[in-house]
Amino acid sequence: MSTVDIVLAGARGHGRWHLDNIRRLQDKGIVRLAGICELTPLTADEIPDGLGTPEQSADFGALLDSTGARIAVICTPIPTHTDLALTAARRGVHLLLEKPPAPSYAEFRRMADGVAEAGVVCQIGFQSLGSHAVPAILGMVAEGAVGELVGIGGAGAWVRPEAYYRRAPWAGKRRLNGVDVIDGVLTNPLAHAVATALAVNGTTRAEDVTGIELELLRANDIESDDTSCVRITTAPGRKVTVAATLCAERDDEPYVVVHGTRGRITYWYKQDRVLLQRAGRGPEEYEYGSTDLLENLVDHLTDGAELLVTPDATGAFMRVVEAIRQAPDPAPLPAGAWHLVPDEGRRVVPGIDGLVAAAADTLSLYSELGATWASPKEVSTGPARS
């Protein structure tokens, strides 16, 4: 099997993870890093050993032309995703596009439609959807392991310092220079919780979403939200509720919980770990493997393997992004609702860890759980719009 040449756009920050992953696949003889697109070229020290000296350029299109790459990995600021994806698609270059795929539903449709028209394939970088746990959970539900499916909860309680929002000009922004960014807790750092909850509910496409309720708040001095919850009504009539914060008291593993009439399934998606609890049986714990999304894309191109995360499979997630984009700006939490941990330089919302867990457990919003600082905001969504 011949190796597939790859260009990586955005090699710093999270892009470093992609560099290491490409090195892993290059060591297996599957791919070769042909080029790196960065505004400032990487130094030799920034390129992991074993990747050689890939061509570097700030001109993405020219780099694709000169390298003849077959795949482009795009890990750049959110507002640049659509234009870069279409630059690659017009050249017949296939894509691994980082999540969130776009900052608005219109930009998402422009990207997805342009990619389809160009006849290339695009994998969206929700790595949790490459986990073998997702089809396993869907199988458990289909077999009636937890009775009739009632709804899905999601919980993400993370710790991030104030410096997190100074890491890039777009961090924590809703818009930058008049362009949508929508870098909120539900749309970027804990986007996997939303996408994974929708996936285990079997409702990943845009048309699967019939209504959205939002509570968007912030403790940090930012434009976007850092402590939020969303309740999504889906076409089967079930609710998907996800609560998330970057102002937790303690860092915890995010998870999704499947509620059934006779049991529940908890999925810690970063660990590929599943706990099945059902009436009359002892708890059963499982650990699953995961298919790397770049490797899956290569296998799709070379061996016809099924692509795991197509743009259409993120349509429901993008409906949530669009609702957040159209919602009023996140409300600042009152001064008494948070405090600064000086030696860690981070803001904490006391009690938020318990509220996040309770929201996932009861499919409730913060305001319904007695959080006096949360005023409900409902966004009703009609048919998906371009």
PLY file of the C-alpha trace (Angstrom):
ply
format ascii 1.0
element vertex 386
property float x
property float y
property float z
element edge 385
property int vertex1
property int vertex2
end_header
0.00 0.00 0.00
1.41 3.39 -0.97
1.49 6.15 1.61
-0.94 9.06 1.45
0.56 12.56 1.46
-0.94 14.98 3.99
-0.82 18.73 4.57
-1.58 20.01 8.06
-3.05 23.51 8.38
-2.63 24.76 11.93
0.21 22.92 13.65
0.40 24.76 16.95
-1.93 24.49 19.95
-4.24 21.55 19.34
-2.45 21.12 16.01
0.45 19.63 17.96
-1.79 16.63 18.72
-2.31 16.20 14.99
1.45 16.37 14.38
1.99 13.56 16.88
-0.85 11.53 15.38
0.48 11.98 11.84
3.89 10.84 13.10
2.24 7.73 14.56
0.58 6.92 11.23
3.74 7.77 9.31
5.64 5.29 11.46
3.06 2.69 10.36
3.76 3.55 6.72
0.22 4.81 6.13
0.80 8.55 5.56
3.55 11.07 4.95
3.50 14.65 6.18
4.18 16.58 3.00
3.47 20.10 4.19
2.62 22.39 7.11
0.60 25.57 6.68
1.24 28.15 9.39
1.45 31.94 9.31
4.84 31.61 11.03
6.83 28.51 9.98
7.51 25.91 12.64
11.07 25.68 13.89
12.90 22.38 13.70
12.30 21.94 17.44
8.53 22.22 16.92
8.39 19.36 14.43
8.33 15.94 16.13
11.26 13.66 15.39
10.59 11.33 12.52
8.54 13.72 10.40
11.51 14.97 8.41
11.40 18.44 6.89
7.94 18.95 5.39
7.44 21.90 3.07
6.09 24.96 4.88
4.04 27.88 3.60
1.45 30.38 4.81
-0.38 29.96 1.47
-2.62 26.91 1.92
-3.67 26.59 -1.72
-0.13 26.93 -3.03
1.08 24.34 -0.53
-1.57 21.87 -1.65
-0.55 22.47 -5.26
3.19 22.09 -4.68
2.96 18.99 -2.48
0.21 17.21 -4.40
-1.26 16.16 -1.04
-4.28 13.90 -1.11
-5.55 14.80 2.39
-5.62 18.10 4.26
-6.03 18.23 8.04
-7.50 21.60 9.05
-6.93 22.65 12.66
-7.17 26.44 12.36
-9.37 29.08 14.04
-13.09 28.28 13.71
-13.99 31.15 11.31
-11.40 29.95 8.77
-12.72 26.38 8.47
-15.15 26.81 5.58
-12.88 28.80 3.26
-9.91 26.50 3.85
-12.05 23.39 3.38
-13.34 24.72 0.06
-9.80 25.68 -1.00
-8.82 22.04 -0.56
-12.03 20.63 -2.07
-11.61 22.64 -5.27
-8.24 20.94 -5.69
-9.67 17.47 -5.17
-8.08 17.18 -1.73
-9.97 15.18 0.91
-10.43 16.58 4.41
-10.19 16.00 8.11
-11.81 19.15 9.49
-11.54 19.90 13.21
-14.65 20.48 15.28
-16.68 22.61 15.41
-16.87 22.44 11.61
-18.17 26.01 11.29
-19.37 28.94 13.43
-22.84 29.09 11.84
-25.28 26.80 10.09
-24.97 28.83 6.88
-21.19 28.42 6.85
-21.59 24.73 7.64
-23.93 24.25 4.67
-21.60 26.23 2.40
-18.76 23.93 3.43
-20.71 20.67 3.22
-22.39 21.52 -0.08
-19.10 22.71 -1.60
-17.30 19.56 -0.51
-20.06 17.36 -1.95
-20.08 19.29 -5.22
-16.30 18.91 -5.53
-16.62 15.14 -5.10
-14.22 14.90 -2.16
-14.93 13.44 1.27
-14.77 15.21 4.60
-14.35 13.74 8.06
-15.32 16.00 10.97
-12.96 15.71 13.94
-15.32 14.51 16.67
-12.93 11.80 17.85
-15.43 10.48 20.42
-17.62 9.37 17.51
-14.80 7.08 16.43
-15.18 5.12 19.65
-16.47 1.57 19.37
-18.53 2.37 22.49
-21.03 4.42 20.46
-22.31 1.54 18.27
-22.12 -0.74 21.32
-24.40 1.59 23.29
-26.81 1.89 20.35
-26.85 -1.91 20.24
-27.61 -2.18 23.97
-30.50 0.27 23.58
-31.86 -1.55 20.52
-31.79 -4.84 22.43
-33.80 -3.28 25.27
-31.01 -3.55 27.85
-32.33 -0.50 29.73
-35.96 -0.72 28.65
-37.51 2.06 26.61
-35.23 5.02 25.94
-36.37 8.07 27.92
-33.68 10.67 27.18
-29.98 11.47 27.16
-27.96 13.59 29.58
-24.47 14.98 29.16
-22.13 16.50 31.74
-18.83 18.33 31.42
-17.17 19.99 34.43
-13.74 21.31 33.53
-11.24 23.72 35.04
-9.69 26.43 32.86
-7.63 29.44 34.04
-8.34 32.98 32.90
-5.22 32.66 30.72
-7.11 30.08 28.63
-8.99 32.99 27.07
-5.77 34.79 26.19
-4.28 31.90 24.22
-5.56 33.22 20.87
-7.32 36.39 19.62
-10.53 34.41 18.94
-10.65 32.59 22.30
-13.84 33.25 24.22
-15.26 35.40 21.43
-18.69 35.29 19.86
-17.52 37.44 16.98
-14.18 38.87 15.89
-13.84 41.71 13.39
-17.48 41.22 12.42
-17.09 37.49 11.75
-18.81 34.75 13.76
-16.55 32.73 16.08
-18.97 31.29 18.70
-16.22 29.89 20.94
-18.42 28.83 23.85
-18.20 25.91 26.26
-20.86 23.87 24.41
-19.57 24.64 20.91
-15.84 24.11 21.35
-14.12 22.70 24.49
-17.06 20.48 25.47
-18.59 20.15 22.02
-17.92 16.41 22.19
-20.44 16.11 25.02
-23.17 17.59 22.80
-22.23 15.62 19.68
-21.85 12.35 21.59
-25.15 12.76 23.43
-26.90 13.32 20.10
-25.14 10.28 18.63
-26.18 7.84 21.36
-29.73 9.17 20.99
-29.54 8.25 17.29
-30.26 11.85 16.27
-27.21 13.28 14.50
-28.74 14.96 11.44
-30.06 18.51 11.24
-33.62 17.37 10.62
-33.55 15.35 13.85
-33.70 18.57 15.93
-37.16 20.03 16.57
-36.48 22.45 19.43
-33.69 23.93 21.55
-33.68 25.58 24.99
-30.56 27.37 26.16
-29.12 28.91 29.29
-25.85 30.65 28.39
-23.84 32.25 31.18
-20.32 33.38 31.94
-18.21 33.87 35.04
-15.14 34.96 33.08
-14.69 38.38 31.52
-15.35 37.12 27.98
-17.96 37.57 25.24
-18.94 33.94 25.02
-20.31 31.44 27.53
-18.33 29.32 30.00
-21.18 27.87 32.09
-24.16 26.73 30.04
-26.79 24.10 29.42
-28.89 23.10 26.45
-31.97 20.92 26.14
-32.62 19.62 22.65
-35.96 18.19 21.61
-35.45 15.52 18.95
-37.71 14.08 16.26
-38.41 10.85 18.23
-39.75 13.08 21.02
-36.87 12.48 23.42
-34.89 15.21 25.17
-31.11 15.52 25.09
-29.81 17.76 27.90
-26.15 18.72 28.19
-24.68 20.89 30.95
-21.12 22.14 30.85
-18.76 24.52 32.60
-15.13 25.60 32.50
-15.49 27.01 36.04
-15.74 23.74 37.96
-14.55 23.27 41.50
-12.64 20.17 40.34
-11.70 18.84 36.91
-13.79 15.77 36.08
-14.20 13.34 33.23
-17.06 14.38 30.94
-19.73 11.78 30.28
-23.03 11.00 28.60
-25.81 9.09 30.36
-28.55 7.14 28.59
-31.76 7.03 30.63
-34.08 4.05 30.12
-37.24 2.91 31.85
-35.36 -0.04 33.40
-31.79 1.18 33.71
-29.10 3.53 32.51
-25.84 3.53 30.56
-23.04 5.95 31.47
-20.35 6.61 28.87
-17.13 8.43 29.79
-16.27 9.30 26.22
-12.65 10.37 26.68
-11.91 7.02 28.31
-14.10 4.83 26.02
-15.56 3.42 29.26
-19.18 2.31 29.64
-21.16 1.38 32.77
-24.44 -0.51 32.28
-26.82 -0.46 35.25
-30.18 -2.16 35.02
-32.93 -3.41 37.25
-32.32 -6.77 38.86
-28.73 -7.07 37.62
-25.35 -6.10 38.96
-23.47 -3.25 37.27
-21.48 -4.20 34.17
-18.48 -2.19 33.03
-16.93 -2.29 29.57
-13.94 -0.68 27.90
-13.85 -0.21 24.15
-11.30 0.63 21.53
-11.47 3.60 19.20
-10.79 4.16 15.53
-8.61 7.18 14.81
-10.50 9.48 12.45
-7.51 10.30 10.23
-6.69 6.61 9.92
-10.35 5.93 9.09
-10.24 8.61 6.38
-7.14 7.01 4.86
-8.80 3.57 5.02
-11.88 5.01 3.35
-9.80 6.35 0.46
-7.59 3.28 0.06
-9.84 0.37 1.07
-13.39 1.72 0.97
-13.95 1.66 4.75
-17.09 3.48 5.88
-16.39 7.10 6.83
-17.28 7.55 10.50
-18.13 11.26 10.88
-19.48 12.83 7.70
-20.69 16.45 7.67
-24.31 15.25 7.62
-23.62 13.31 10.84
-22.86 16.62 12.58
-25.93 18.49 11.32
-27.79 18.24 14.63
-24.76 19.56 16.49
-24.60 22.47 14.06
-28.24 23.27 14.78
-27.16 23.76 18.41
-24.27 25.98 17.31
-26.70 28.06 15.25
-29.13 28.42 18.17
-26.26 29.61 20.37
-25.17 32.03 17.66
-28.66 33.51 17.41
-29.25 33.64 21.18
-28.75 36.83 23.20
-25.21 37.35 24.45
-24.44 35.18 27.50
-25.42 36.76 30.79
-22.59 37.55 33.24
-23.00 35.72 36.52
-23.52 38.06 39.48
-20.38 38.75 41.50
-21.56 36.57 44.37
-22.03 33.54 42.13
-18.31 32.99 41.49
-14.95 33.57 43.11
-11.35 33.74 41.98
-8.81 31.13 43.05
-5.81 33.51 43.10
-2.95 31.02 43.10
-4.52 29.20 40.13
-5.78 32.27 38.27
-9.20 30.76 37.62
-12.81 31.54 38.36
-14.99 28.99 40.14
-18.77 28.82 40.37
-19.50 27.17 43.75
-21.86 24.22 43.43
-21.63 24.05 39.65
-20.15 20.53 39.66
-23.28 19.21 41.37
-25.58 21.22 39.10
-23.90 19.86 35.97
-24.32 16.29 37.23
-27.93 16.93 38.30
-28.80 18.39 34.89
-27.51 15.25 33.15
-29.28 13.05 35.69
-32.69 14.74 35.52
-32.60 16.29 32.01
-33.21 19.66 33.69
-31.84 23.13 33.03
-29.92 25.09 35.67
-32.90 27.36 36.36
-35.10 24.32 36.99
-32.57 23.00 39.52
-32.80 26.11 41.68
-29.79 28.05 40.40
-30.88 31.58 41.24
-28.39 33.06 38.78
-29.85 31.20 35.80
-32.75 32.81 33.97
-34.27 30.52 31.33
-33.86 31.47 27.68
-35.68 29.41 25.11
-34.79 29.20 21.46
-37.33 27.47 19.30
-35.99 26.15 16.04
-37.91 25.42 12.89
-36.57 23.63 9.80
-32.83 23.85 9.26
-31.90 27.01 7.41
-28.98 27.72 5.16
0 1
1 2
2 3
3 4
4 5
5 6
6 7
7 8
8 9
9 10
10 11
11 12
12 13
13 14
14 15
15 16
16 17
17 18
18 19
19 20
20 21
21 22
22 23
23 24
24 25
25 26
26 27
27 28
28 29
29 30
30 31
31 32
32 33
33 34
34 35
35 36
36 37
37 38
38 39
39 40
40 41
41 42
42 43
43 44
44 45
45 46
46 47
47 48
48 49
49 50
50 51
51 52
52 53
53 54
54 55
55 56
56 57
57 58
58 59
59 60
60 61
61 62
62 63
63 64
64 65
65 66
66 67
67 68
68 69
69 70
70 71
71 72
72 73
73 74
74 75
75 76
76 77
77 78
78 79
79 80
80 81
81 82
82 83
83 84
84 85
85 86
86 87
87 88
88 89
89 90
90 91
91 92
92 93
93 94
94 95
95 96
96 97
97 98
98 99
99 100
100 101
101 102
102 103
103 104
104 105
105 106
106 107
107 108
108 109
109 110
110 111
111 112
112 113
113 114
114 115
115 116
116 117
117 118
118 119
119 120
120 121
121 122
122 123
123 124
124 125
125 126
126 127
127 128
128 129
129 130
130 131
131 132
132 133
133 134
134 135
135 136
136 137
137 138
138 139
139 140
140 141
141 142
142 143
143 144
144 145
145 146
146 147
147 148
148 149
149 150
150 151
151 152
152 153
153 154
154 155
155 156
156 157
157 158
158 159
159 160
160 161
161 162
162 163
163 164
164 165
165 166
166 167
167 168
168 169
169 170
170 171
171 172
172 173
173 174
174 175
175 176
176 177
177 178
178 179
179 180
180 181
181 182
182 183
183 184
184 185
185 186
186 187
187 188
188 189
189 190
190 191
191 192
192 193
193 194
194 195
195 196
196 197
197 198
198 199
199 200
200 201
201 202
202 203
203 204
204 205
205 206
206 207
207 208
208 209
209 210
210 211
211 212
212 213
213 214
214 215
215 216
216 217
217 218
218 219
219 220
220 221
221 222
222 223
223 224
224 225
225 226
226 227
227 228
228 229
229 230
230 231
231 232
232 233
233 234
234 235
235 236
236 237
237 238
238 239
239 240
240 241
241 242
242 243
243 244
244 245
245 246
246 247
247 248
248 249
249 250
250 251
251 252
252 253
253 254
254 255
255 256
256 257
257 258
258 259
259 260
260 261
261 262
262 263
263 264
264 265
265 266
266 267
267 268
268 269
269 270
270 271
271 272
272 273
273 274
274 275
275 276
276 277
277 278
278 279
279 280
280 281
281 282
282 283
283 284
284 285
285 286
286 287
287 288
288 289
289 290
290 291
291 292
292 293
293 294
294 295
295 296
296 297
297 298
298 299
299 300
300 301
301 302
302 303
303 304
304 305
305 306
306 307
307 308
308 309
309 310
310 311
311 312
312 313
313 314
314 315
315 316
316 317
317 318
318 319
319 320
320 321
321 322
322 323
323 324
324 325
325 326
326 327
327 328
328 329
329 330
330 331
331 332
332 333
333 334
334 335
335 336
336 337
337 338
338 339
339 340
340 341
341 342
342 343
343 344
344 345
345 346
346 347
347 348
348 349
349 350
350 351
351 352
352 353
353 354
354 355
355 356
356 357
357 358
358 359
359 360
360 361
361 362
362 363
363 364
364 365
365 366
366 367
367 368
368 369
369 370
370 371
371 372
372 373
373 374
374 375
375 376
376 377
377 378
378 379
379 380
380 381
381 382
382 383
383 384
384 385
